[in-house]
Amino acid sequence: MYRRDGRSVDREELARLRDTMVHRGPDDDGLWLREPVADVGFGHRRLSIVDLTEHGHQPMFNEDGSVAVTFNGEIYNHEALRAELEQRGHRFSSRCDTEVLVHLYEEYGPDMVHRLVGMFAFAVWDEDRQQVFLARDRLGIKPLYFLDDGRTFAFASEIKALLPLLPRRELDPGALIEYLTFVAVPPPRTLFAGVSKLAPAETMVITRKGPQPAHRYWDPIANRVQLDVDPVDWEAELRFRLERSIDRRMMSDVPVGVFLSGGVDSSTNVALMSQLIDDPVNTFSIGFAGDSEFNEFDWARRIAEQFGTRHRAREVGCAASACRHDCSRPYVAGTSSRSFSPLLASRRGGDHSAHLRDGVRTDVGRAASEPSRGSQRAVIATLPTNHRTECPDSDLPDARCGVCGVAQTRHRSTGDGPYVRVRLCETRRGPCRRGFVAGLRVRDYVPSTQSALSPDQAHLRHPSGTRLADQDSAGHD
């Protein structure tokens, strides 16, 4: 937290915000306030992976305290960077990769990100420049959210740590449309108005004048490698990169494991890991009780037997219908793996799939291709109703409730457009309690006043009228 107006950071408030993320770091906690004015403060929760001693305590500082770092992630090339920095005269007091960031910033400043290999999100307080420096890894594996109200700049690994700082919690309708379109909200938006996120491969500097424009330090297209070789050389190169990637991610002072579904991705992880270590690989599978359609135990067991892993499977009680809609993308607590592998590899991208510890949830669900009907119902209910302007979908057939068959069309919009057409049962007694949203459509529409969409809504136009969710109104909920 950075009080740009010079006010002091409240220690107790900072500790409360920090401890909303205790599940992310159950092993240690730290808190630092800049002295003597306390206008800058860092709070940290630690999940110990490298150097389990107290020397890995964060926030971490250089010798004179002019550089402070709070860091989430792993730096895979930290040993090579440490050796290089020691040759330049830097002295280390731990084996922790966090300390490498401290001295790397001393040496290179913001350009340090070009030398990092890993997954990371971190913040640096630079006493000499009186600024905060934020950075996120190239693919955005580690999250980094922030807000700025003109007086206070705050950042965190999860949005919920920032919510108490908002004057009120409001949905960002533009972000909602993006989520229903892409099943994700592109940076810098989030679903919460007032909260932003740093994009992958971006850095940002925050001074007393406010956040400076984010800087993109890497581009996957511009930085791609051109290879004009025979197919056999492509195969060798692919295998080399996969083996190197797996080997880097096994850097740990705690037991390592892998989620195994029996599919191509997770099976490849297991095959390569088994070649890199002498002991059996710890593998874990989770399935849904009572619904074999969502269970992959048989395939996982075959791979586990083929590579001699130490395999554990666990069923999660979940009704079949609920699994299809509400459990398609959950954070499932992997209780069967808590005692065995604090560090878990996964085929899935995202911060939650990297580590597992008591109280840390890991995304192990099957990825859905579209928002669930339950989530559609919830977010559509937040959209304001527009009764004054003719709806552009008035020429379309009436919608019908998928349960009781009552013909009823309800039109909701996010202001002047685009419109969202919702098929929802509506009777004189109110909405059918058994009804559901059978379709969702965003249309290219300008109201009769011919007023154009505002600049921040321009990207929401869909001239083709492409459906965003399955229009099938068959009777399943």
ABEGO torsion letter per residue (X at the ends): XBBAAGBBBBAAAAAAAAAAAAAABAABBBBBBBOAAGABBBBBBBBBABGABAAABOBBBBAAGABBBBBBEBBAAAAAAAAAAAAAGBBBABABAAAAAAAAAAAAEAAAAAABBEBBBBBBBBAAAGBBBBBBBAAGABBBBBBBAGABBBBBABAAAAAAABABBBBBAAAAAAAAAAGBBBOABBABBGBBBBBBGBBBBBBAAEBBBBBBABBAAAABBBBBBBAAAAAAAAAAAAAAAAAAAABBABBBBBBBAGBAAAAAAAAAAAAABABBBBBBBBBBBGBAAABAAAAAAAAAAAAGBBBBBBBBBBBAAAAAAAAABBBBBBAAAAAABABBBBABBEAAAABBBBGBBBBABBBBABBBAAAAAAAAAABBBBAABBBAAAABBBBBBAAAGBBBBBBBBAEAOBBBBBBBBBBAAEBBAABBBABBBBBBBBBAAGBBBBAAAAAABBAAGBBABBABABBBX
